[in-house]
Amino acid sequence: MDAHIRKVYVPMTETGFYILLCLQKETHGYGIVRQVEELTGGEIRISPGTMYGSLSKMEKDGLIRFIREEEKRKIYCITDLGKQILELEMKRVERLYQNIMEVRRNGK
């Protein structure tokens, strides 16, 4: 993995994280927006400008790739590089969660 890519994407923004998480199954931008709202109980809403800017950057950086167009919607999927970045971020978030739980248990 390129050091530049790692520096840009780890740690990830919530938007980037959710895009990669949702693209484990191929879908389009609006599908990601709906899935993120559902996963977060509406707490996170990705605007169209943010979504399409992020998709464009992630595609350029090789984290996702365009597959096809369906009914004027571009369908994307995560690449192997995207999966590596997502895995690094999930491990980082898991470590944060474990640290929080440890501090709560020990009252530190």
Protein Blocks (a to p, Z undefined) as FASTA:
>chain_A
ZZklmmmmmccdfklmmmmmmmmpgcdfklmmmmmmmmnnomaccdfklmmmmmmmmmmn
opaccfbdcehiacddddfklmmmmmmmmmmmmmmmmmmmmmmmnoZZ
